[in-house]
Structures are given as C-alpha cells and as structure tokens.
Amino acid sequence: MEAFLDAGPLEGAIRAAKGLAGFDGPKYAAEPALDPRFAAEESAAGWTVVAGAIGPDAARVRSFAQAFRKRYGRAPGFWAAEGYDAANLLIRQLTATNGKRPARKALVAPLKTATYRGITRDFAFDPKLLQLGTPASFVHQVRYGAFHYLGPGPDRAPQPKGK
C-alpha cells in the first residue's frame, strides 16, 4: 500500500489512524475527520484532512477571526467563517427590499440569482443542484494534536495533458 484515504465517518477515521500507526505513506481523510477528537488522536499526527471549512487561522479570514476573538474571547471554530458568509448573503438579500419585510417565498427567486463574494469563497446558486453551489475545499494537517491550515485544495479534477 502506497497511500490511504478514509472517506467515512469520524469514528472510522479514528480507527483507521490507530490501525495505520507506523505506516509512513500519505494518509488522507475526508470532512468528517475535521473534528478535534480526530486531531487529538496521537496516531492521527501527519494525516491530511480535506474539507469544505477553511482554517480559522487562514490569512483570508484573519480580520474575521480577530473580531470573533475580541467579541467572544476565543478563536473561532471550523465553519464559523462559512456561517458568517451565509448569514451576510441572507442579510444582503433581506435588506435589498427597501425596508420592507419580504415574504419567505419572495426570497427564493432572488437567492437563485444572487452571487456573493464572501471571506471564504464566492457564492452562487447552482440550478442543477437546486442549492447554493459553493465549490471550495481546504486542506488541513494534524500536527501536535491540532489541525493546521495548509491552504485551498483543488476544486477541479486534474485534466489530462493536451486537453
């Protein structure tokens, strides 16, 4: 075996990390492993986790993280910046009604055409999925019992050369 990928639930990733202790090849886990319980597992050291949540220590969310820390006295967790983006997208749509409170149904059509440049990514509605399509993945590595943000992940499959 040259590498290992766990795409299952958190508990499976923890079992895999324990079972692969001593394996020196690359070890990857999907989003469910982006959990402090996984990072705290000693045998998870060095694992790479790819998830839709940006690292709270990423440069592009630094101002948000500083404001969060000032307000709440602690660092934001994973998904806090994405929650901030989602809330601001909705707030923008709500306030675009010239001070009138829109009916819920009246929000659906504008959200389908809305685009929003958030601090974590750009947001736009995907009509094929019938939801906000926010393609973005971020790479984290377990070091010293915690996740360390490495950067954005590739959001498109590699293309064969010459195409």
DSSP file (Angstrom, degrees, kcal/mol; ACC not computed):
  #  RESIDUE AA STRUCTURE BP1 BP2  ACC     N-H-->O    O-->H-N    N-H-->O    O-->H-N    TCO  KAPPA ALPHA  PHI   PSI    X-CA   Y-CA   Z-CA
    1    1 A M              0   0    0      0, 0.0    24,-0.1     0, 0.0     3,-0.1   0.000 360.0 360.0 360.0 132.7    0.0    0.0    0.0
    2    2 A E        -     0   0    0      1,-0.3     2,-0.3    23,-0.1     0, 0.0   0.753 360.0  -0.3 -99.9 -30.6    1.4    3.4   -1.0
    3    3 A A        -     0   0    0     22,-0.2     2,-0.4     2,-0.0    -1,-0.3  -0.956  61.6-140.2-153.4 165.8   -1.3    5.7    0.5
    4    4 A F  E     -a   27   0A   0     22,-2.2    24,-2.8    -2,-0.3     2,-0.4  -0.999   9.4-170.5-137.8 138.8   -4.5    5.6    2.4
    5    5 A L  E     -a   28   0A   0     -2,-0.4     2,-0.6    22,-0.2    24,-0.2  -0.995   3.8-165.9-129.0 126.3   -7.8    7.5    2.1
    6    6 A D  E     +a   29   0A   0     22,-2.5    24,-1.9    -2,-0.4    27,-0.2  -0.958  14.5 167.9-110.1 120.4  -10.6    7.4    4.6
    7    7 A A        +     0   0    0     -2,-0.6    -1,-0.1    22,-0.2    22,-0.1   0.119  48.7  94.5-115.4  18.9  -13.9    8.9    3.4
    8    8 A G  S    S-     0   0    0      1,-0.2    22,-0.2    22,-0.1    25,-0.1  -0.096  82.4 -53.1 -98.4-163.2  -16.1    7.5    6.1
    9    9 A P     >  -     0   0    0      0, 0.0     4,-1.9     0, 0.0     3,-0.5  -0.154  57.2 -98.0 -71.7 168.4  -17.4    8.8    9.4
   10   10 A L  H  > S+     0   0    0      1,-0.2     4,-2.4     2,-0.2     5,-0.2   0.889 121.1  54.9 -53.0 -47.6  -15.3   10.2   12.3
   11   11 A E  H  > S+     0   0    0      1,-0.2     4,-2.1     2,-0.2    -1,-0.2   0.873 108.2  49.6 -60.0 -37.7  -15.2    7.0   14.3
   12   12 A G  H  > S+     0   0    0     -3,-0.5     4,-2.7     2,-0.2    -1,-0.2   0.878 108.7  52.4 -67.8 -38.1  -13.9    5.1   11.2
   13   13 A A  H  X S+     0   0    0     -4,-1.9     4,-2.6     2,-0.2    -2,-0.2   0.897 109.3  49.6 -65.3 -39.4  -11.2    7.7   10.7
   14   14 A I  H  X S+     0   0    0     -4,-2.4     4,-2.2     2,-0.2    -2,-0.2   0.923 112.4  47.5 -64.9 -43.5  -10.1    7.4   14.3
   15   15 A R  H  X S+     0   0    0     -4,-2.1     4,-2.7    -5,-0.2    -2,-0.2   0.910 112.2  50.5 -62.5 -41.6  -10.0    3.6   14.0
   16   16 A A  H  X S+     0   0    0     -4,-2.7     4,-2.0     2,-0.2    -2,-0.2   0.921 108.6  51.6 -62.9 -43.6   -8.0    3.9   10.7
   17   17 A A  H  < S+     0   0    0     -4,-2.6    -1,-0.2     1,-0.2     4,-0.2   0.922 112.9  45.4 -59.8 -43.9   -5.5    6.2   12.3
   18   18 A K  H >< S+     0   0    0     -4,-2.2     3,-1.1     1,-0.2    -1,-0.2   0.920 114.2  48.8 -64.5 -43.1   -4.9    3.8   15.1
   19   19 A G  H 3< S+     0   0    0     -4,-2.7    -1,-0.2     1,-0.2    -2,-0.2   0.759 112.1  48.7 -69.2 -25.1   -4.7    0.8   12.8
   20   20 A L  T >< S+     0   0    0     -4,-2.0     3,-2.9    -5,-0.2    -1,-0.2   0.277  74.9 138.3-100.1  10.6   -2.2    2.6   10.5
   21   21 A A  T <  S+     0   0    0     -3,-1.1     3,-0.1     1,-0.3    22,-0.1  -0.357  74.9  25.0 -55.1 130.2    0.1    3.7   13.3
   22   22 A G  T 3  S+     0   0    0      1,-0.3     2,-0.5    21,-0.1    -1,-0.3   0.188  88.6 125.6  96.2 -16.6    3.6    3.2   11.9
   23   23 A F    <   -     0   0    0     -3,-2.9    -1,-0.3     1,-0.1    -3,-0.1  -0.662  43.2-165.3 -76.7 124.8    2.5    3.4    8.2
   24   24 A D        +     0   0    0     -2,-0.5    -1,-0.1    -3,-0.1     3,-0.1   0.525  52.8  99.7 -93.0  -6.0    4.8    6.1    6.6
   25   25 A G  S    S-     0   0    0      1,-0.2   -22,-0.2   -24,-0.1     2,-0.1  -0.202  89.8 -71.9 -74.0 171.0    2.8    6.7    3.4
   26   26 A P        -     0   0    0      0, 0.0   -22,-2.2     0, 0.0     2,-0.4  -0.378  48.3-161.3 -64.1 139.6    0.4    9.6    2.9
   27   27 A K  E     -a    4   0A   0     19,-0.3    21,-2.6   -24,-0.2     2,-0.3  -0.992   9.3-175.9-128.3 127.2   -2.8    9.3    4.9
   28   28 A Y  E     -ab   5  48A   0    -24,-2.8   -22,-2.5    -2,-0.4     2,-0.3  -0.894   6.5-171.8-124.1 150.5   -5.9   11.3    4.0
   29   29 A A  E     -ab   6  49A   0     19,-2.3    21,-2.1    -2,-0.3   -22,-0.2  -0.978  19.5-124.5-138.6 153.8   -9.3   11.7    5.5
   30   30 A A    >   -     0   0    0    -24,-1.9     3,-2.2    -2,-0.3     4,-0.2  -0.231  49.6 -70.2 -89.3-178.2  -12.5   13.5    4.3
   31   31 A E  G >  S+     0   0    0     19,-0.3     3,-2.5     1,-0.3    20,-0.1   0.736 120.8  68.3 -48.2 -39.1  -14.5   16.1    6.1
   32   32 A P  G 3  S+     0   0    0      0, 0.0    -1,-0.3     0, 0.0   -22,-0.2   0.799  95.2  59.9 -56.5 -24.7  -16.0   14.0    8.9
   33   33 A A  G <  S+     0   0    0     -3,-2.2     2,-2.7   -27,-0.2     6,-0.2   0.549  73.5 100.2 -79.5  -6.4  -12.5   13.8   10.4
   34   34 A L    <   +     0   0    0     -3,-2.5    -1,-0.2    -4,-0.2    44,-0.1  -0.441  61.1 113.6 -77.6  71.3  -12.2   17.6   10.7
   35   35 A D  S >> S-     0   0    0     -2,-2.7     4,-1.8     1,-0.1     3,-1.3  -0.997  78.3-122.3-145.5 137.1  -13.1   17.2   14.4
   36   36 A P  H 3> S+     0   0    0      0, 0.0     4,-2.1     0, 0.0     5,-0.1   0.789 111.3  62.9 -55.7 -27.6  -10.9   17.9   17.5
   37   37 A R  H 3> S+     0   0    0      2,-0.2     4,-0.5     1,-0.2    -3,-0.1   0.863 105.0  46.1 -66.7 -34.0  -11.4   14.3   18.6
   38   38 A F  H X4 S+     0   0    0     -3,-1.3     3,-1.3    -5,-0.2     6,-0.2   0.947 112.7  48.7 -70.4 -48.3   -9.6   13.1   15.4
   39   39 A A  H 3< S+     0   0    0     -4,-1.8   106,-0.2     1,-0.3    -2,-0.2   0.826 107.1  57.5 -61.1 -31.2   -6.8   15.6   15.8
   40   40 A A  H 3< S+     0   0    0     -4,-2.1     2,-0.5    -5,-0.2    -1,-0.3   0.679  81.3 101.5 -74.3 -17.1   -6.3   14.6   19.5
   41   41 A E  S X< S-     0   0    0     -3,-1.3     3,-2.4    -4,-0.5     4,-0.3  -0.572  71.7-143.7 -71.0 119.0   -5.7   11.0   18.5
   42   42 A E  G >  S+     0   0    0     -2,-0.5     3,-1.4     1,-0.3    -1,-0.2   0.849  98.3  55.4 -53.7 -39.3   -1.9   10.6   18.7
   43   43 A S  G 3  S+     0   0    0      1,-0.3    -1,-0.3   -29,-0.1   -21,-0.1   0.525  93.0  72.1 -76.0  -3.4   -1.8    8.3   15.7
   44   44 A A  G X   +     0   0    0     -3,-2.4     3,-2.4    -6,-0.2    98,-0.3   0.532  67.4 125.9 -85.0  -6.1   -3.6   10.9   13.6
   45   45 A A  T <  S+     0   0    0     -3,-1.4    98,-0.2    -4,-0.3     3,-0.1  -0.290  76.3  17.2 -54.4 130.2   -0.4   13.0   13.5
   46   46 A G  T 3  S+     0   0    0     96,-3.0   -19,-0.3     1,-0.3    -1,-0.3   0.242  90.3 136.4  90.9 -12.4    0.6   13.8   10.0
   47   47 A W    <   -     0   0    0     -3,-2.4    95,-2.5   -21,-0.1     2,-0.5  -0.364  48.2-137.9 -66.2 148.1   -2.8   13.0    8.5
   48   48 A T  E     -bC  28 141A   0    -21,-2.6   -19,-2.3    93,-0.2     2,-0.5  -0.932  16.2-164.3-108.4 130.7   -4.2   15.4    5.8
   49   49 A V  E     -bC  29 140A   0     91,-3.2    91,-2.6    -2,-0.5     2,-0.5  -0.967   4.0-160.0-119.3 128.4   -7.9   16.2    6.0
   50   50 A V  E     + C   0 139A   0    -21,-2.1   -19,-0.3    -2,-0.5     2,-0.3  -0.929  27.7 151.2-108.5 127.7   -9.7   17.9    3.1
   51   51 A A  E     - C   0 138A   0     87,-2.4    87,-3.2    -2,-0.5   102,-0.2  -0.917  56.7-109.1-149.2 170.0  -12.9   19.6    4.0
   52   52 A G  S    S+     0   0    0     -2,-0.3     2,-0.5    85,-0.2    87,-0.1   0.476  90.7  91.4 -82.6  -3.6  -15.3   22.5    3.0
   53   53 A A  S    S-     0   0    0     85,-0.2    -2,-0.2   -22,-0.0    85,-0.1  -0.812  73.0-134.9 -98.2 130.5  -14.3   24.5    6.0
   54   54 A I        -     0   0    0     -2,-0.5    25,-0.4     1,-0.1    27,-0.2  -0.434  35.2 -94.6 -74.0 155.2  -11.5   27.0    5.8
   55   55 A G    >   -     0   0    0      1,-0.1     3,-2.3    84,-0.1     6,-0.2  -0.540  25.2-132.0 -71.0 134.8   -9.0   27.0    8.6
   56   56 A P  T 3  S+     0   0    0      0, 0.0    -1,-0.1     0, 0.0     9,-0.1   0.671 109.0  54.5 -61.9 -14.6   -9.8   29.7   11.3
   57   57 A D  T 3  S+     0   0    0     18,-0.1     5,-0.1     8,-0.0     2,-0.1   0.281  80.1 126.5-100.7  10.1   -6.1   30.7   11.1
   58   58 A A    X   -     0   0    0     -3,-2.3     3,-1.4     1,-0.1     4,-0.2  -0.398  67.5-124.8 -68.3 144.1   -6.2   31.3    7.3
   59   59 A A  G >  S+     0   0    0      1,-0.3     3,-1.5     2,-0.2     4,-0.3   0.858 107.1  60.5 -57.9 -38.1   -5.0   34.7    6.1
   60   60 A R  G 3  S+     0   0    0      1,-0.3    -1,-0.3     2,-0.1     4,-0.1   0.675 111.9  38.5 -71.0 -14.0   -8.2   35.4    4.2
   61   61 A V  G <> S+     0   0    0     -3,-1.4     4,-2.8    -6,-0.2    -1,-0.3   0.184  83.0 111.2-114.7  15.5  -10.3   35.2    7.4
   62   62 A R  H <> S+     0   0    0     -3,-1.5     4,-2.5     1,-0.2     5,-0.2   0.906  77.7  48.5 -57.5 -46.7   -7.8   36.9    9.7
   63   63 A S  H  > S+     0   0    0     -4,-0.3     4,-2.3     1,-0.2    -1,-0.2   0.914 113.1  48.5 -62.4 -42.1   -9.9   40.0   10.2
   64   64 A F  H  > S+     0   0    0      1,-0.2     4,-2.7     2,-0.2    -2,-0.2   0.934 111.6  49.8 -60.7 -46.4  -13.0   37.9   11.0
   65   65 A A  H  X S+     0   0    0     -4,-2.8     4,-2.6     1,-0.2    -2,-0.2   0.881 110.6  49.9 -62.8 -39.0  -11.0   35.7   13.4
   66   66 A Q  H  X S+     0   0    0     -4,-2.5     4,-2.3     2,-0.2    -1,-0.2   0.922 112.7  46.4 -65.7 -43.5   -9.7   38.8   15.2
   67   67 A A  H  X S+     0   0    0     -4,-2.3     4,-2.3     2,-0.2    -2,-0.2   0.902 113.1  50.1 -65.0 -40.3  -13.1   40.3   15.5
   68   68 A F  H  X S+     0   0    0     -4,-2.7     4,-3.1     2,-0.2     6,-0.4   0.934 111.0  48.8 -61.7 -47.0  -14.5   36.9   16.7
   69   69 A R  H  X S+     0   0    0     -4,-2.6     4,-2.1     1,-0.2    -2,-0.2   0.895 111.6  49.4 -61.7 -41.6  -11.8   36.6   19.3
   70   70 A K  H  < S+     0   0    0     -4,-2.3    -1,-0.2     1,-0.2    -2,-0.2   0.905 117.4  41.0 -64.2 -41.4  -12.4   40.1   20.6
   71   71 A R  H  < S+     0   0    0     -4,-2.3    -2,-0.2    -5,-0.2    -1,-0.2   0.891 130.3  23.6 -75.1 -41.4  -16.1   39.6   20.9
   72   72 A Y  H  < S-     0   0    0     -4,-3.1    -3,-0.2     2,-0.3    -2,-0.2   0.502  96.1-123.1-109.9  -6.1  -16.1   36.0   22.3
   73   73 A G  S  < S+     0   0    0     -4,-2.1     2,-0.3    -5,-0.4    -4,-0.2   0.675  83.2  71.1  74.2  16.4  -12.7   35.7   24.0
   74   74 A R  S    S-     0   0    0     -6,-0.4    -2,-0.3    -5,-0.1    -1,-0.2  -0.974  89.5 -87.3-154.5 164.4  -11.7   32.7   22.0
   75   75 A A        -     0   0    0     -2,-0.3     2,-0.1     1,-0.1    -9,-0.1  -0.431  50.3-103.9 -72.2 149.4  -10.7   31.7   18.5
   76   76 A P        -     0   0    0      0, 0.0     2,-0.1     0, 0.0    -1,-0.1  -0.401  35.4-130.7 -69.4 153.0  -13.5   30.8   16.0
   77   77 A G    >   -     0   0    0      1,-0.2     3,-1.6    -2,-0.1     4,-0.4  -0.333  41.2 -63.8 -91.1 179.4  -14.0   27.2   15.3
   78   78 A F  T 3  S+     0   0    0      1,-0.2    -1,-0.2     2,-0.1   -23,-0.1  -0.381 123.2  23.8 -61.3 146.3  -14.3   25.5   11.9
   79   79 A W  T 3> S+     0   0    0    -25,-0.4     4,-2.3    -3,-0.1    -1,-0.2   0.247  90.5 106.8  79.1  -8.0  -17.4   26.6   10.0
   80   80 A A  H <> S+     0   0    0     -3,-1.6     4,-2.1     2,-0.2     5,-0.1   0.937  82.2  45.0 -64.6 -44.7  -17.7   30.0   11.8
   81   81 A A  H  > S+     0   0    0     -4,-0.4     4,-2.2     2,-0.2    38,-0.2   0.875 113.0  50.9 -67.6 -36.4  -16.4   31.9    8.8
   82   82 A E  H  > S+     0   0    0      2,-0.2     4,-2.6     1,-0.2    -1,-0.2   0.890 109.6  51.0 -66.7 -38.1  -18.7   30.0    6.5
   83   83 A G  H  X S+     0   0    0     -4,-2.3     4,-2.5     2,-0.2    -2,-0.2   0.889 108.5  52.1 -63.2 -39.6  -21.6   30.7    8.8
   84   84 A Y  H  X S+     0   0    0     -4,-2.1     4,-2.3     2,-0.2    -2,-0.2   0.918 110.8  47.8 -61.1 -45.6  -20.7   34.4    8.7
   85   85 A D  H  X S+     0   0    0     -4,-2.2     4,-2.3     2,-0.2    -2,-0.2   0.939 112.3  48.1 -62.0 -47.5  -20.7   34.3    4.9
   86   86 A A  H  X S+     0   0    0     -4,-2.6     4,-2.1     1,-0.2    -2,-0.2   0.914 112.3  49.4 -61.8 -42.9  -24.0   32.6    4.7
   87   87 A A  H  X S+     0   0    0     -4,-2.5     4,-2.8     1,-0.2    -1,-0.2   0.910 111.1  49.5 -63.0 -41.9  -25.6   35.0    7.2
   88   88 A N  H  X S+     0   0    0     -4,-2.3     4,-2.5     2,-0.2    -1,-0.2   0.861 107.7  53.9 -68.5 -34.2  -24.3   38.0    5.3
   89   89 A L  H  X S+     0   0    0     -4,-2.3     4,-1.9     2,-0.2    -1,-0.2   0.946 113.1  43.2 -61.4 -47.0  -25.6   36.7    2.0
   90   90 A L  H  X S+     0   0    0     -4,-2.1     4,-2.6     2,-0.2    -2,-0.2   0.903 112.5  52.6 -66.4 -40.9  -29.1   36.3    3.5
   91   91 A I  H  X S+     0   0    0     -4,-2.8     4,-2.6     1,-0.2    -1,-0.2   0.920 107.9  52.0 -60.4 -43.4  -28.8   39.7    5.2
   92   92 A R  H  X S+     0   0    0     -4,-2.5     4,-0.7     1,-0.2    -1,-0.2   0.914 111.6  46.2 -59.8 -42.3  -27.9   41.3    1.9
   93   93 A Q  H  < S+     0   0    0     -4,-1.9     3,-0.4     1,-0.2    -1,-0.2   0.886 112.8  50.2 -68.5 -37.4  -31.0   39.8    0.3
   94   94 A L  H >< S+     0   0    0     -4,-2.6     3,-0.8     1,-0.2    -2,-0.2   0.882 112.0  46.8 -67.1 -38.0  -33.3   40.8    3.2
   95   95 A T  H >< S+     0   0    0     -4,-2.6     3,-0.7     1,-0.2     4,-0.3   0.549  93.8  77.5 -83.5  -6.3  -32.1   44.4    3.1
   96   96 A A  T 3< S+     0   0    0     -4,-0.7    -1,-0.2    -3,-0.4    -2,-0.1   0.392  74.2  82.9 -80.7   5.4  -32.4   44.7   -0.6
   97   97 A T  T X  S-     0   0    0     -3,-0.8     3,-1.6     3,-0.2    -1,-0.2   0.112 108.2-109.0 -98.5  21.1  -36.2   45.0   -0.2
   98   98 A N  T <  S-     0   0    0     -3,-0.7    -2,-0.1     1,-0.3     3,-0.1   0.875  77.4 -49.9  56.0  42.5  -36.1   48.8    0.5
   99   99 A G  T 3  S+     0   0    0     -4,-0.3     2,-0.4     1,-0.3    -1,-0.3   0.407 109.4 122.4  82.2  -3.5  -37.0   48.3    4.2
  100  100 A K    <   -     0   0    0     -3,-1.6    -1,-0.3    -6,-0.1    -3,-0.2  -0.743  67.8-118.8 -93.3 140.5  -40.0   46.1    3.6
  101  101 A R        -     0   0    0     -2,-0.4     2,-0.1    -3,-0.1    -6,-0.1  -0.664  33.0-140.1 -77.8 117.8  -40.1   42.7    5.2
  102  102 A P        -     0   0    0      0, 0.0     2,-0.1     0, 0.0     5,-0.1  -0.457  14.7-112.6 -78.9 150.5  -40.2   40.1    2.3
  103  103 A A    >>  -     0   0    0     -2,-0.1     3,-0.7     1,-0.1     4,-0.7  -0.460  33.0-110.4 -70.3 153.8  -42.3   37.0    2.5
  104  104 A R  H >> S+     0   0    0      1,-0.3     3,-1.6     2,-0.2     4,-0.8   0.910 119.7  53.0 -54.2 -44.7  -40.2   33.8    2.6
  105  105 A K  H >> S+     0   0    0      1,-0.3     4,-0.8     2,-0.2     3,-0.6   0.825 101.0  61.7 -62.7 -29.4  -41.3   32.8   -0.9
  106  106 A A  H <4 S+     0   0    0     -3,-0.7    -1,-0.3     1,-0.2    -2,-0.2   0.663  98.9  57.2 -71.9 -14.5  -40.1   36.2   -2.1
  107  107 A L  H <X S+     0   0    0     -3,-1.6     4,-2.0    -4,-0.7    -1,-0.2   0.752  92.1  70.0 -84.2 -24.8  -36.6   35.4   -1.0
  108  108 A V  H <X S+     0   0    0     -4,-0.8     4,-1.7    -3,-0.6    -2,-0.2   0.944  97.0  47.5 -62.4 -52.2  -36.3   32.2   -3.1
  109  109 A A  H  X S+     0   0    0     -4,-0.8     4,-0.8     1,-0.2     3,-0.3   0.924 113.3  47.5 -59.5 -47.1  -36.1   33.8   -6.5
  110  110 A P  H >> S+     0   0    0      0, 0.0     4,-0.8     0, 0.0     3,-0.6   0.870 109.7  54.0 -63.6 -33.3  -33.5   36.5   -5.6
  111  111 A L  H 3< S+     0   0    0     -4,-2.0     3,-0.3     1,-0.2    14,-0.2   0.843 101.4  60.0 -67.6 -30.6  -31.4   33.8   -3.9
  112  112 A K  H 3< S+     0   0    0     -4,-1.7    -1,-0.2    -3,-0.3    13,-0.2   0.751 115.6  33.4 -68.3 -22.6  -31.4   31.8   -7.1
  113  113 A T  H << S+     0   0    0     -4,-0.8    -1,-0.2    -3,-0.6    -2,-0.2   0.437  95.7 115.1-109.3  -2.0  -29.8   34.7   -9.0
  114  114 A A     <  -     0   0    0     -4,-0.8    11,-0.8    -3,-0.3     2,-0.4  -0.372  41.1-171.5 -71.7 144.6  -27.6   36.0   -6.1
  115  115 A T  E     -E  124   0B   0      9,-0.2     2,-0.4    -2,-0.1     9,-0.2  -0.973   6.5-175.5-127.3 148.9  -23.9   36.0   -6.2
  116  116 A Y  E     -E  123   0B   0      7,-2.3     7,-3.5    -2,-0.4     2,-1.0  -0.972  23.3-144.5-149.9 128.0  -21.9   36.9   -3.2
  117  117 A R  E     -E  122   0B   0     -2,-0.4     5,-0.2     5,-0.2     2,-0.1  -0.823  33.9-177.7 -93.9 102.4  -18.1   37.3   -2.6
  118  118 A G        -     0   0    0      3,-2.3   -36,-0.1    -2,-1.0   -37,-0.0  -0.250  41.5-104.3 -90.8-178.9  -17.6   36.0    0.9
  119  119 A I  S    S+     0   0    0    -38,-0.2     3,-0.1     1,-0.1   -37,-0.1   0.709 120.7  38.3 -79.4 -19.4  -14.5   35.9    3.0
  120  120 A T  S    S-     0   0    0      1,-0.4     2,-0.3   -39,-0.2    -1,-0.1   0.761 130.0 -36.6 -99.3 -29.4  -14.2   32.1    2.5
  121  121 A R        -     0   0    0     -5,-0.1    -3,-2.3   -39,-0.0     2,-0.4  -0.965  68.5 -74.5-174.8 176.5  -15.3   31.8   -1.2
  122  122 A D  E     -E  117   0B   0     -2,-0.3     2,-0.4    -5,-0.2    -5,-0.2  -0.776  44.2-148.0 -91.4 140.1  -17.7   33.1   -3.8
  123  123 A F  E     +E  116   0B   0     -7,-3.5    -7,-2.3    -2,-0.4     2,-0.3  -0.898  26.5 154.0-112.8 138.7  -21.3   32.0   -3.5
  124  124 A A  E     -EF 115 133B   0      9,-0.9     9,-2.7    -2,-0.4     2,-0.3  -0.968  44.7-102.1-157.1 150.4  -23.7   31.4   -6.4
  125  125 A F  E     - F   0 132B   0    -11,-0.8     7,-0.3    -2,-0.3     3,-0.1  -0.561  26.1-147.1 -76.9 135.3  -26.8   29.3   -6.8
  126  126 A D  E  >> - F   0 131B   0      5,-3.2     4,-1.4    -2,-0.3     5,-1.3  -0.903   6.1-164.2-103.1 107.2  -26.4   26.1   -8.8
  127  127 A P  T  45S+     0   0    0      0, 0.0    -1,-0.1     0, 0.0     5,-0.1   0.775  87.5  57.1 -65.3 -25.6  -29.6   25.4  -10.7
  128  128 A K  T  45S+     0   0    0      1,-0.2    -2,-0.0     3,-0.1    -3,-0.0   0.890 116.5  34.0 -71.0 -38.4  -28.6   21.7  -11.3
  129  129 A L  T  45S-     0   0    0     -3,-0.4    -1,-0.2     2,-0.2     3,-0.1   0.579 101.7-133.7 -90.1 -10.9  -28.2   21.0   -7.6
  130  130 A L  T  <5S+     0   0    0     -4,-1.4     2,-0.3     1,-0.2    -2,-0.1   0.884  75.6  81.3  55.4  42.2  -31.1   23.4   -6.6
  131  131 A Q  E   <S-F  126   0B   0     -5,-1.3    -5,-3.2   -19,-0.1     2,-0.4  -0.959  97.7 -66.0-158.4 170.9  -28.9   24.8   -3.9
  132  132 A L  E     -F  125   0B   0     -2,-0.3     2,-0.8    -7,-0.3    -7,-0.3  -0.536  48.7-146.1 -65.3 122.9  -26.1   27.3   -3.3
  133  133 A G  E     +F  124   0B   0     -9,-2.7    -9,-0.9    -2,-0.4    -1,-0.1  -0.839  28.8 165.2 -93.5 113.3  -23.2   26.0   -5.2
  134  134 A T        -     0   0    0     -2,-0.8     2,-0.4   -11,-0.2   -11,-0.1  -0.548  15.7-168.3-128.1  66.7  -20.1   26.9   -3.2
  135  135 A P        +     0   0    0      0, 0.0     2,-0.3     0, 0.0   -13,-0.2  -0.395  32.4 127.5 -64.0 117.8  -17.3   24.8   -4.5
  136  136 A A        -     0   0    0     -2,-0.4     2,-0.4   -15,-0.1    -2,-0.1  -0.864  30.7-173.6-166.5 135.1  -14.3   25.1   -2.2
  137  137 A S        -     0   0    0     16,-0.4    16,-3.5    -2,-0.3     2,-0.4  -0.973   8.0-159.7-131.0 150.5  -12.2   22.7   -0.4
  138  138 A F  E     -CD  51 152A   0    -87,-3.2   -87,-2.4    -2,-0.4     2,-0.4  -0.967  12.0-133.7-133.3 146.3   -9.5   23.4    2.1
  139  139 A V  E     +CD  50 151A   0     12,-3.3    11,-3.2    -2,-0.4    12,-1.3  -0.849  23.6 176.3-109.1 132.3   -6.6   21.3    3.3
  140  140 A H  E     -CD  49 149A   0    -91,-2.6   -91,-3.2    -2,-0.4     2,-0.4  -0.942  13.0-154.0-129.9 150.2   -5.6   20.8    6.9
  141  141 A Q  E     -CD  48 148A   0      7,-2.5     7,-2.3    -2,-0.3     2,-0.6  -0.985  20.8-121.1-128.2 141.3   -2.9   18.6    8.5
  142  142 A V  E     + D   0 147A   0    -95,-2.5   -96,-3.0    -2,-0.4     2,-0.4  -0.679  41.5 162.6 -81.1 122.2   -2.9   17.2   12.0
  143  143 A R  E >   - D   0 146A   0      3,-3.0     3,-1.6    -2,-0.6    -2,-0.0  -0.990  64.1  -9.5-141.3 131.3    0.2   18.4   14.0
  144  144 A Y  T 3  S-     0   0    0     -2,-0.4     3,-0.1     1,-0.3    -1,-0.1   0.845 128.8 -52.1  52.3  40.0    0.7   18.3   17.7
  145  145 A G  T 3  S+     0   0    0      1,-0.2     2,-0.3  -106,-0.2    -1,-0.3   0.619 123.0  80.7  78.4  13.3   -2.9   17.3   18.4
  146  146 A A  E <  S-D  143   0A   0     -3,-1.6    -3,-3.0  -107,-0.1     2,-0.4  -0.943  81.3 -99.4-144.5 164.4   -4.5   20.1   16.4
  147  147 A F  E     -D  142   0A   0     -2,-0.3     2,-0.5    -5,-0.2    -5,-0.2  -0.694  29.2-161.7 -86.9 138.9   -5.4   21.0   12.8
  148  148 A H  E     -D  141   0A   0     -7,-2.3    -7,-2.5    -2,-0.4     2,-0.3  -0.989  21.7-123.4-121.9 126.7   -3.1   23.3   10.9
  149  149 A Y  E     +D  140   0A   0     -2,-0.5    -9,-0.2    -9,-0.2   -95,-0.0  -0.502  28.1 177.9 -72.0 127.9   -4.4   25.0    7.8
  150  150 A L  E     -     0   0A   0    -11,-3.2   -10,-0.2     1,-0.4    -1,-0.2   0.714  48.5 -94.8-101.1 -27.9   -2.3   24.3    4.7
  151  151 A G  E     -D  139   0A   0    -12,-1.3   -12,-3.3   -93,-0.0    -1,-0.4  -0.850  58.4 -28.1 141.2-177.5   -4.4   26.2    2.1
  152  152 A P  E     -D  138   0A   0      0, 0.0   -14,-0.3     0, 0.0     3,-0.0  -0.381  56.8-135.6 -70.2 149.3   -7.1   25.8   -0.5
  153  153 A G        -     0   0    0    -16,-3.5   -16,-0.4  -102,-0.2     2,-0.3  -0.553  33.3 -84.5 -96.1 167.0   -7.5   22.4   -2.2
  154  154 A P        -     0   0    0      0, 0.0    -1,-0.1     0, 0.0   -18,-0.1  -0.565  34.8-166.1 -71.3 132.7   -8.0   21.8   -5.9
  155  155 A D        +     0   0    0     -2,-0.3     2,-0.4   -20,-0.1   -19,-0.0   0.340  69.2  56.8-103.3   5.7  -11.7   22.2   -6.7
  156  156 A R  S    S-     0   0    0      3,-0.0     3,-0.1     0, 0.0    -1,-0.0  -0.988  90.6-106.3-133.6 145.9  -11.5   20.6  -10.1
  157  157 A A        -     0   0    0     -2,-0.4    -2,-0.1     1,-0.1     2,-0.0  -0.405  49.2 -94.7 -65.2 144.3  -10.2   17.2  -11.2
  158  158 A P        -     0   0    0      0, 0.0    -1,-0.1     0, 0.0     3,-0.0  -0.362  40.8-131.8 -59.9 139.8   -6.8   17.3  -12.9
  159  159 A Q        -     0   0    0     -3,-0.1     3,-0.1     1,-0.1     4,-0.1  -0.744  23.3-104.8 -94.4 140.8   -7.1   17.4  -16.6
  160  160 A P    >   -     0   0    0      0, 0.0     3,-1.3     0, 0.0    -1,-0.1  -0.311  48.6 -93.2 -59.8 147.3   -5.1   15.1  -18.8
  161  161 A K  T 3  S+     0   0    0      1,-0.2     0, 0.0     2,-0.1     0, 0.0  -0.344 110.2  29.5 -63.7 142.1   -2.2   16.8  -20.6
  162  162 A G  T 3         0   0    0     -3,-0.1    -1,-0.2    -2,-0.0     0, 0.0   0.517 360.0 360.0  88.0   5.7   -3.0   18.1  -24.0
  163  163 A K    <         0   0    0     -3,-1.3    -2,-0.1    -4,-0.1    -1,-0.0   0.387 360.0 360.0-119.6 360.0   -6.7   18.7  -23.4
